[in-house]
Amino acid sequence: MKVYLGTDHAGFELKEKVKEYLQKQGHEVEDCGALSFDPADDYPDFISKAAQKVAADASSYGIVFGKSGAGECIVANKIKGVRAFLGINSEG
């Protein structure tokens, strides 16, 4: 399975952990950024890139990360053919 990942600095650490896990499971992972931790970056560029790649590849999935997730969902849902939703765990 092909998985596209995207985040800004707020989700960078979690994205790296998820990327490593997915690769160990044998999934093909493309990291759409951020590729390094930069407190000055902002999510729209990275989320939009991941969502566009998912839209172009109907057999793929995308996972995006952020501080609250709300803005990330809004950006991803602006891409035709993409439906993003917010997932959280019991820890917040």
Residue pairs with C-beta under 8 A, 6 or more apart in sequence:
1 27
1 28
1 59
1 60
1 61
2 27
2 28
2 29
2 30
2 57
2 59
2 60
2 61
3 22
3 27
3 28
3 29
3 30
3 60
3 61
3 62
3 63
4 29
4 30
4 32
4 50
4 53
4 54
4 60
4 61
4 62
4 63
5 15
5 18
5 19
5 29
5 30
5 31
5 32
5 50
5 62
5 63
5 64
5 65
6 15
6 31
6 32
6 33
6 43
6 46
6 47
6 49
6 50
6 51
6 62
6 63
6 64
6 65
6 72
7 14
7 15
7 33
7 34
7 43
7 46
7 47
7 64
7 65
7 66
7 72
8 34
8 41
8 42
8 43
8 46
8 66
9 34
9 37
9 38
9 39
9 40
9 41
10 43
10 65
10 66
10 67
11 64
11 65
11 66
11 67
12 34
12 36
12 37
12 65
13 37
14 65
15 31
15 63
15 65
18 63
18 65
19 29
19 31
22 29
23 29
30 53
32 46
32 49
32 50
32 53
33 45
33 46
33 49
34 41
34 46
43 64
43 66
43 71
43 72
43 75
44 71
44 75
46 64
47 64
47 66
47 72
47 75
47 76
48 75
48 76
48 78
48 79
50 62
50 64
50 76
51 62
51 64
51 75
51 76
51 78
51 79
51 82
51 84
52 79
53 60
53 62
54 60
54 61
54 62
54 79
54 81
54 82
55 79
55 80
55 81
55 82
58 81
62 76
62 82
62 84
64 72
64 76
64 84
65 72
66 72
69 86
69 87
69 88
70 86
72 84
73 84
73 85
73 86
76 82
76 84
77 83
77 84
